[in-house]
Amino acid sequence: MGERIRALVPQRPVDAGIHPLLEFRLVPVAAASWAAAVLAVRVSGGEAAMLGTILALCSIVLVVPALRRMRKRGGRGRKFAGMFARAAAVPLAAAALVSVCAGILTMERTAGPVASVIAEGRTITGDFLASTDARAVAADRFSGDSRYVTEAVLLEATSDGQRFSAAATLLVIGGSGYADVQLGDRFSAAGSLQPTEPGERSVALLYANGQPEVEAAGGWYGETARIRRTFSAVAGEHAGLTGKDAAGLLPGMVLGDRSTLDNAVETAMKNTGLTHITAVSGANCGYLLAFVFLLARAVRLPRGWAAAAGVAALVGFVLVVRPDASVLRAAVMGSLGTIAVLSGRGKLPAALLCLSITVLLAVDPWLSGSYAFILSVLATSGLILLGPRLTELLARRLPWPLAAALAVPMAAQFFCSPVLVLLQPQVPAFSLPANVAVAPVVPLVTVVGMLAAVLAATVPVTAGPFVLISGAGAAWTAGVARFFDGLPGSLVPWPAGTAGVILMVLAAGAGVWLLWRVGPPPEGTPAVRPAAGRRRYWVVAAALLILPSGGAAAWMQLRPGPAPAGWAAAVCDVGQGDGLVVRTAAHRAVVIDSGPDPDAIDRCLKRLQVETVDLFILSHAHLDHYGGAAGVLRGRQVQRIAYSTADEDLPETLQSVLTASGAELIPMTEGMTAQSGAVRWEVLWPPARGGQANENDASSVILMTVGPAASEPGRPAPAGPGFSMLLTGDIEEDASGALLSRHAWLRDAGVDVLKVPHHGARNGGTALVEELNPRLALISVGAGNDYGHPAPEILDALQRSGTAVARTDELGSVTLGMKGGSLAWARLDGE
């Protein structure tokens, strides 16, 4: 059967008759276009247009003499002139086109009074047209309220009594009222503007106040929104048969709608390199195009008609999922990759890829800085350059359709890995096997699910079987993600920055080289002996499994273990928030706060090999301290949870997460004390029924002694191989003074380690530093934060007191322990 289907598509000819270098003649054109786009979107519209004009003149200056020489000379001179024109003039002309387009688009977006309104950061009330669906982002740091962001075009606005028209693209950030804003909706909003960085697609951010007035889109946008809602509802109705994970994942795999995706499944897919499956990517478009093409060829349609049917199906798919910029990009790139695999030759699509890059950058020059676009180009390049050969290799042991399906994630993985480690310095160690495991079902889910979505909106009674079939594929995908994410070492730390990128380029490059060296020979060469063929097959199979994810394991062998053997405490780099860990025994610890991101605290605890949490302390109910609570609970046994808050109850979202853990919840007040192993803790603040004025001052302040047990309550441990820590949450200056008054003995005893209040903010005051004279100050703070933390006054006080400072924004995660009878601290290995 595989041979029958393989015969339906064009195969690579024995002698293409084309010089390989000529098929890459448009690479300089694409490179010049990309460089021009990167520069043009970072200057004003007038400057970009001027740059385009200069480049166009340079192109003309190069072309005219070349044409004259071509008329006067023949033979070698004419050939040289033509080569010179292609090598220099054509790329310059393409760069000129992109620059001029960028300039025109920028001038259109900033025309009129809107430019000065943005520059001055004024408040506006305006009418907008949504150009994307609203998506959830990080909740408000202090209130914990949901926030949503949508890209929209400002049509009309009023500022300081002036009414004006505009065409500026803004990024609107608002509360829960924006959750239902869909592509094509019109809405009114008010708020303050803030300019964006050069190169951003949106010219400004609008921090919206209150609730928007939304006018739902009609026409095709309204119809596609109805199809998406209906399909999500039908998938939910079948959750009892397909499973909750599948019901939430199915809309994302079919229509790119991730609003119903469970957080745990989303994290598992991220950690296993399967995130691209939950969005409309080039793979979705490629699978649909390939399915329709092969089906048409199976019923003996001519190749031209089969290609037309595939394109028509792809156009319909794009319209159903709605043609925003990301979908159009995915359709173009997915089509090129599919042509490369189906045609069996990577030469023609290479030229088409370069041409498509140039056209897309001319239409949307802001794609030049989009990681999604960069990854699409890399993935498509992998399919073009590596896909056909990899397909041939796999087809020796597998049916050809399955071999082609498996070749897609493998080829893309090699080319995308260097950029992925730049975005996140971690390697999903099981990304390749996870992608291979789901590769056979993704086309099924895409094609059958798309049919189910259309039927659910038109003939609902017939949609059930198709939902069940595609749901089974989604359930398998979710199960694969959870399985590989649960394996030890599923995320391998990788060097950050340039060093990490270079290392991954070497690892991926070695894999590609090995494939080309030992892969199947070009057609027309002598056949390989069976024994040699088997050896070569297994060598290549091992290479595919080992590289590049195997390079991560090799790197781990060249570097120290996850944490020093004698570590006693750690402050985790969780961004702008707090996350501390105190070791109580092997694989056991007390965790104090969780930062804003579940993944960050989970990674740190995995590095520290913490499997059981004796006590999970939430110092107070601000999102930068409790937002990552689910990461602490993920796959670990939590004995008890203690918390402090100025309100009567914890935020509802936090309460539900903690309740689901089954651990006992205990409110903290002054005087509470306990011990686990050699670690003893005592709550010094807040006072019982203290009625704190704000949530920061309701932070629990905890004295921990790490080492020999203290001789009496309220005192640090006696001299010996141990140290004391004062953990202060976000307590502010007045509460710090009250704390010192209630526990005057602290002034005499001092502490070894002080967790500086409120990330080193000015309102934390300097009293604790000046009165306690700590040996080490821990500042848990996010790099480049917008709050100015830590404040210069706090750093000056620490310098005057002679206190050493360890900051997570500078050092990453830091471990503490005793070395030679003295307190020692160091970066957590690999940070």
N, C-alpha and C positions, 0 to 999 in steps of 0.2 A: 504493500500500500504506500509505504514511504517513497519507493522508487517511482510509483505512479504519480504521486503529487509532485515529486521533484521534477519529473518530466514536464510538468505544466508550466514551469517558470524558465526564463532564459538562463542558460549556463554560460560560464566563462569560455570564450572561444580559445582554441589552441594558440592562435596567433592573432592578437588584437590588431597588430599593424600600426600601433600608435606608440610613440616614444613616451615612456612613463613621465619624464619631466614636463612634457607639454601639458599633461593633464593637471599639473599643479601650477600652471602659469598664472592663475588668478589669486594665488596665495598672497603675493605682494599687494594686489588690489584690496583684498580683505584686510590685510594688516594696516595698510595706509588709511583705509576707511575707519578702522577701529581707533587708531591713534588720533585721527582728526576728531572723531566723536568724543573721545575722552577729554580732549582739550576744549572743544567747542562748547560743551555743556557747562564748563567751569568758568567761562567768561561771559560778558554781556552779549546780548543779541547782536548789537552793532559790531562788536569786536569779532564775533564768530563769522558774521557775513563778510567783514573785511578780510579775515583769514581765508575764507573760501574764494574771494575774488583774487587774492594774491596767488593762491595755489592754482587757480584756473589760468591766470596769466603765465605762470611758470610752465604749466602744461602746454600752452599754446607756443611759448618760446621754444620748447623742446621739439614739438611736433613739426612746426613750419620748416626749420632747416632740414629735418629728416625727410620730409616730403620732397623738398627741392633736390636733395641728393638722390632720392629714389628716381626722380625724373631724369636727372642728368647721367646717372650711373646705372649700370646693370649688374647682374650677377651678384658677386660678393658684396659690393657696396649697397645694393638694394636690400639684400638679406640683413646686412648689419644695421641699416637704417630702420628696418622693420622691427628687429629685435630691440633696438635702443628705444623706439617709441613705446613698445609694449612694456619694457622694463622700467621706464621712468615716467613717461607722459601719462599713460593710462592710470597708474596708481595715483598720481597727482590729481588727475581729473576726478577720480572717485572720491578722493579726500576733499576736493573742492565742493563736490555735490553734497557730501555729508555735512560739511561746515556751513554751507549756505542754508541747507534745510534746518540745521540746528539753530542758526541765527534767526531765521524767520519764525520758527516755533517759539523761541525764547522771547522775541519781541512781541509776538502775539499774546503770550501769557502775562507779560509785564506791562502791556500798553495801558495808558491812562493813569488815573490817580492811584490805582492799586499798588504801584511800586512804592510810592512814598508812604502809603498807609502801612505796608509791610515793614519798610525800613524803620519806621517810627514805633512799631509794635502797638498800633492803636487797636481799639475795640471796634468790631463791626457787627452789624446785623445784616445777613445776606440770604439770598436764594441760591441753592446749589443743585447740581445734577450729579448724582452718584455715578462714578465710573468703575467702582468695584463693590462687591458685597462687603458689608461690615464684618469684621472679624474680631474676636476677643483678644485682648492683650492683657498684660499684667494688671492686676487690680490696683486700686489706689493704695499707696503705701501706708497711709495713716488710717483711712476709714475702712479699707478692705472692700469698698464698693467695686462692682464690675465696671470695666472700661472697654470701649470698643473703638475701633479706628476704621475709617473708610476714606478712600481717595475720591475727591469730588471736584468738579469744575465750578468755580464761583461765577455766577451769571450776572447778578446785580447785588449791590451792597450799599449800606448807609453807614457813614462814619462821621462823627462830629457834625451831623446835620446835612452832610453832603451825600447825595444819591448819585451813583455812577454805575456804568456797565463794566464788565470785565470778562476775561476768559482765562483766569488764573487757575492752575491746578493746585489744590490745597489738600493737606492731610488733616482730616477732621477727627479729633479725639474727644469722645463724649461718654456719658454714662449709659445706663442700661436702656434708656430710650432709643439708643441708636442700634440696638441689637438686631432689629428687623429691617434695617435699611438695605435695599437690594440694588444691584446694578440697574441703572435707568430710572430709579426713583428720584423725584424732586423733593427737596426738603428745605426748610428755613431753620437757621441756627444763628446764635449770637455768641461772641466770645472774643478773646484777645488773640492777636496774631503774633507769630514769632518766626523770623526768617530761618530758612533751612541752610544747611551747609552747601557750598558750591558743588554742582554735580548731581544733586538730588532731583528726582523727577518732580516733586512738589516744590513750589516756590516758597511755601510757608506752612507752618503748623497753625491750626485753629483749635484752641482749647475751649470747647463749647460749654456754655452754661445752660442749665435747665434741660427741658425736653424739646426735641425737634418737632416741627409740624411736617409730617411726611405725606406726600401725594404719591401713591403707588404707581409704578410704571404700567402703561398699557401696551397694547400691541404685542410684538414678539417677545420683548423683555418680560412683560407680565405673564405671557403664556409659558415661557421657560421657567419662570419662578414657580408657577403652579405645578409644572411637571416635577420640579425638584422637591417641592413640599409633599406632593402626592407620593412620590417614590419613597421618601423618608418615612412617611406614615405607614405605607404598605410594608416596608422593611421592618418597622417596629411591630406591626401586627403579627408578623411571622417569627418574632424573636423566640417564641416558645419552641419552634421547630429548628431554627437555624442557630439559636444561641444569642445572648445579649451582645457579645463581642461582634458577631457577624452583622447583626442589625445596625450597630453603630458604625461599622466599618464600610458596609456596602455602599452607602451614598457617596463616600469619599472615593472609593475605587472606581465607581461608575461615572459620577458626575463632578467629582472634585469638591463635594460638599462635606467638610469635616466638622460641621457643627454638632453632629450626633456622636462623634467619636469619643469613646471612653478614654480618660486621661491615662489610665494604666496601659491600655493597648497602644495609645499614641507614643508613650515613652518607650515601650518595648520595641515598637517599630523603628523609632529613632535610634535606639541602641543596637539595632541589628541591620541598619542600613536599608530599611524598607520604607522610609518616609515618602519617597517619590511615588509609591504606589497609591498613596492617599490623596494625590492631587492629579489633575488632568495634565499628564506629561506627554512627552513625545512617544513614550511606550504605548500609552492608550491609543493615540492616533495611529501609530504604526501597526498595532495588532488589528485594529479595525480595518485599515487599508489592506493589510495582508490577507485577512480572512475573506473579505469580499473579492479580492483579486483571485485568490486560489479557488473560491467557490465558483466564480465566473469561468475560470479556466476548466474546472472539473466538468462543467456542463458544455464544454467545447465552444465557448465564446472566443472569438479572435482576441489576440492580446490587446489590441487597441480598445476594443469594447470592454474588456475586462479591466483595463486601466481606468477607463472612463467611469465604470461602475464603482471602482474603488474610490476615485476622487469624489464622485457624487455622495457616496456614503460618508466620506470624511467631512464634506461640507455640511451635510445634515448633522453629523455629530458635533461639529463646532457650533452650529446654530443652537442646538439643544443645550449644550453646556455654556453657551453664550460667548460671543467672540471678543473677549477682552484681550489685552496685549499678551498676557501669558499664554492663553490658549492658542492664539494665532502663532506665536513663536513655537509652541509645542507641536502644532500641526505641521509647520514648515520643517522643523528639524526631524520630527518623527517620520515624515514622508521620505525625507532624504535617506535616513538610516534604513528604512524598510526597503527602499529601492536598492540600496547597496547590498543588503542581505539577499533579496529576491533575485537580483540580477546576477549575483555571483561575481561581480567585478567592481572594484573600488575606485576606478579611474573617473568615469563620468560623474558620479555623485560628488567626488572631491571638488570638481569645478563648480558643480551646482551649489555645494555648500558655501564656497567662497562668494559666489554671486548672491546667494540668499543672505549671507551676513551683510554684504554691502547694501542690499535693498532694505533689509530690516533696520539697519543703522540709519539709513537716510530717512525712513519713515518715523523711527523712534530712536534718536541718538542716545537717549538715557539708558538704553539697554546695555551700552558699553560698560557701565559700572554695576550691572545687575549680576549677582552671583548665579541666579537662576539661568540667565542667558549664557554665562560663561560655562556652566555645567552642561547646558544643552549642547553647546558647540563641541565641548570635549567629548560628551557621550556620543554624539553623532560622528565625530571624527573616529572614535573607537570602532563604531559599527562599520564605517567606510573602510578603514585601514586594516582592521583586525577581524571584523565580523565574517567576511567570506571565508578566510582561511580557517578560522575557528569553527565555522559551520562544517566545512569539509572534514576537518579532523574529527569532530564529534559524530558526523554522519557515518563514519566507519564502524561505529558500535551502536548507533541509535537510529531510529527512523528519522528521515530527513526533516520533517516538520518539527519534531521535538528537538533535534540538533539545532535548528535555526532559532527556536525559542530560547534554548539554553545559551546560545552564543550571545544574545543581546545583553543580559546583565553582566556576563563575564567580560566582554569587550569594553562595555561602558565603565566597569569597575576599575580597570587598569588606567584609563585615561582621566577619570574624575578624582581618584584618590588624592593626588597632591593638593587639589583645591579644597577637598573635604577636610583634610587635616589642618589646613590654614583656618578654616571656619571654626573647627573644634579640634583642639589638639588631643584627640583620642581616636583610636582605630577600633571600629566594631569588628572584633576578631572573627566573628562568624557571619560577616556580611555576605561573603561570596556563597557559602553553602546555604544561607537563608534565602538569598535571591534565586539560587538554583532550585531550591525546594519549592518555591512559590511560582517559578517561571511557567510551569505547565498550566497552572490554574488561572493566572492573571488574564490571558487572552479569553478564557471561558467567561470569567466574571465580567470583563469589559464588553464583550459582544452580547452575551445572553442578558447581562444586566441592563445594557442599553435598550434592548428589546423589551425587557420587563418595565423599564421606566416609561417608554412610550405607551405600552399597553395599559399600564396602571392609570395613565392620564386620559386614555381614550376608551378602552374596553376593559375596565377593572376586573371583570369576572375571569378574564383569560390570563391575567398577569401572575396568578399564584404559582403555577409550576415553574415559570422562569425565575421568579424571585427565590424559590427554594433551590433551584440549581445554582444560580449565582451566589446565593447565600451560603451554600455548602463550600464553594470556593473561598468566600470571604472568611468563613469559619476556619478553614485550613490555614489561610494566611495569618490570621490572628493567633492560631495555635502555634504555628512555626515561630512567629515573633516572640511569643511568651516563652516557648521552649528554649530558644537560643539565648534569649536575654537572661534566663534563669541559670545558665551554665556558668561555672566559675571562669573568671577572666573574660567575660563577654565584652568588656570595654578595656582596652589596653591603652594606658597613657602613652602619649607620643610627644616628642619635643615640639614646643611651640615656635611660631615664627618661621624665619627663613631656614633655619637648620632643619626643622621638621619637614618643610616642603622639599628641600633638597634630598633628604633621606628617602622620602616617599617617591620622588622622581626616580631615584636610583633603583629602588625596589621594583616599582612598576615597570621601569625601562628594562630591567633585567628579565622580567617576565615576558614582555613583548619580544625582546631579542630571542629568548629561548623558543618562543612559539615559531618565529620566522626561521630559526635555525633547524629545528627538529620537526616542524610541522609537515603536513603533506606536501609533496613536491608539486610544482606547477604541472599542468596537464601537458602531455607530450614527452615527459621525461620517463626514463625506464622505471618500471615498478620496483618497489622495495621488497626485499625478501620477507616472507611472513614473520620470521623470528625477529628480524630487525624492526619490522613494522610494529610488532607487539611491544618491543622494548621502547620504541619511540613513543608509542601511545601512552604507556605508563609513565614515562618521563614527563611528557607534557601534562598528563592528568595531575601528577604530583605538583608540577609547577603552578597549575591553575589553583590548586588548593593551598599552596604555600605562599605564593606571591599574589598581592602584596600583604595580605593579612598575616602571612607567616613571617614577613619582615618585622612585624611588631613583636612577635615572640622572640626573634633573634635580638632585637633591640633590648628587650627586657632582660636577656641573658647578659648583656653588656653593661647593665646598670644595676644599682643596689635594689634591694627588696622594697616593698611598699611602704615601710616605715621602720625607723630604728628599733632594734630589738628591745631596748630599755625605755621606750617612750612611756611617759606617765600621763601626759595631757597634750591636747592639740587644739589649736584654733584653726578652723577650716576656712578656706577662702570661698565664701558663698556670695561674693559680690557685696553690694551695699546692704549689709545686714550682719547678724551675729549667728555663729554656729560653733560651739565649743564642745569638746569631748574630753572626759576624764576617765582613764582606764581603771577598772576595779579588779579585773582578773583577765585571764586569757580569753579573748573574743567577747569580753563583757565591758560595759562602760556606762557612765552617766552622760547624757547628752543635754546640753543647755542651749536652747533655741535651735532653730533650723534654717535661718536665713529665708530669703524670698523664693528660692528655686528648689523644688524637690530633687531635681537631678544633681545639683551641685552638692548638697549635703549627703545624698546617697553615694555619690562617687567617693567622697571623702571617707565615709564610714566603711566602704568597701576597701579602700586603700589601707585603712587602719584595721581591717579584718574584724570589725565589730559585728557580731551576730546576735547578741542579746543585750538589750538596753535595760539595766536595772531600774533606772529612773529617767524619764524624759521631762525636763523642766522647760516650761514656757514662761520666760520672765515677765512678759506682758503681751497684750493683744494688739500689737502692731504688725502689719503684714511682713515687714522686713525681719521679723523674729519668728513668725509662725507660718509664713507662706509655704515653706518647704517641709511641713510636718509629715505630709504623705511620703516623702523620701526617707524619713527616719523610720517610718512604720513598714516600709517596703521590704518584705521578705525577712523581717526580724521579729523576734519575740520581745515585746515591751511589757515589763512587769507592772510599772505604775507610771502615771502621768500627773505631774504637779503644775499648777498654773497660778498666775496672779493677774488681776485686771481691776480697773476702776469701775467697770460696769457690773451690773448684776449677773449677767451671763456672758459667755464667750460668743464671738461672732458665729452665726448659724453655720457657715461653711466649715469653720474650724471645728465646731462642736460635732458636726456629722462625721468628719474625718476621724476625730479622736474616739467617738463612740463606737465606730465601726471596728476599731482595733480590739475592743473587748477589755482593754486595760482599765484599772481603777483610776478615776479622776479625783484629785485632791486639791482643793484651794490652799494656797500657801499664805501663812501669816508669820509674824515674828515669833521666834522661840522654837519653831519646829526643828527637829534634828534627827539624824539617822546616820547609819554607817554601813558600808559594804566593802568587805575586804579591808585594805589599808586606807581607804578613802572615807573621810568623815565630812558631813556637811551640816551647816546650821544656818537657818534663815534669820537674818538680822533686820530685814525690812520687807514689806510694809507692816506697820503696827496693826494689830487687830482692830477692826472698825475704825480705821484711820480716816476714811472718807477723803482719799486723795483727790486733789483738784483736777488732775489730768492723768492720762494713761501712762505717760512717761514716769511720773512720780509714783505710780502704782507698781513699778518694776520691782521684782524681788531682788534683794541684795543677799548674796549667799557667800559665806565664808567656807572654803573647802580646805581641808588639810590632807595632803597626799603624802603618805608615809606612815610612821608610827601613830597610833591612836592618841588623841589629845588626852591630857591627864584630867581635865575637867571641862564641862561645857563652857562655851564662850571664850575659850583660849586656843591659840594655835598650838600645833604639835611641839613637843620639846625638841631640843637640838638633836640632830641626827640626820640620817639620809632621807629627808623629806622636805616639803616646802608648803607654804600656804598661799592660797589664791583668794582674792576678793572679786567676785563677779557681780557687776553693778547694773546690768541691763542698760536702760536709757535714763536713769535717774538724773534729775536736774539739780542746779546749784543749791536751792533752798532745801530740798530734801536731803542732799548730801550733808549740809550743815546739821540738820536734825538727826541724821543717822549718827554722826560723830558725837553729838550731844548725848544721845541715848546709849551709846557704847563708847564711853570715854576711854576705856581700856585699850581700844584700837590704836590710839595715839602712841601709847607706850610700847605696845607689842609690834606694831607695824605689820606689813605683809611682804612676802617675797614677790608676788605677782599681782598686779592690778589690771583688771580688764577695764580700760578707760571708758567712762560712761558715754553713751550716745555717740559712739564712733568718733570720739574726739571733738564733738561739737562744742561751740563756745558756751552754750547754756548749761553744759555739764559742770562748769566751774573748775577751779584748780585746787580746791580745799583738800580733796582726797590725796592728790599728788603731794602737796606740801606737808600734810600732816602724817601720812603713812610712810613716806620715803621708800617706795617699792624698789626692788632691784631691777625688775623688768615690767614694762608696761606693754600690754597687748592692745592694739587698735585694730578692730575688725571693720574694714571700710572698703568700699568699691573703688576701683581705679577710675579716675576721671569723673567722679560723681558730681552732680549738679549742686550739691549742698555746701561745698567748700570744706568738707571734712577731710582731715582733722584741721581745726582752727589754729592759726599761728600762735595764739595765746597759750593754748594747751601744750603745743610742742615746745614753746619757750619755757614753760614751767617744768616740763620733764627734763629739759636740758639743764636748767638751774639746779635741779635736785640730783643730777648725776644719774638719772634713771635710763637704762637701756630701753630702746623702743623696737618692737617688732610689729610691722604693719603688713596686713594681708595684701594691700594694693601694691606693695613693693616686693614682698617675699613670697606671696602665695600662702599656702597652708604651712603652719609652723608647728613643730612638735617640741615638747618640753620634757626634761628628765634630769636625773641626777647623774653626774659624771665626776668620779673622784671626790665625792663629798660636796660638790658644788652644783648649783643650778646651771643647766646648759640648755640651749635651744638651737634649733636648726630648721632649715626649710625641709618640708616633707619631700622625700626623694622624688625627682621627676617633675616637680612643679616648675 
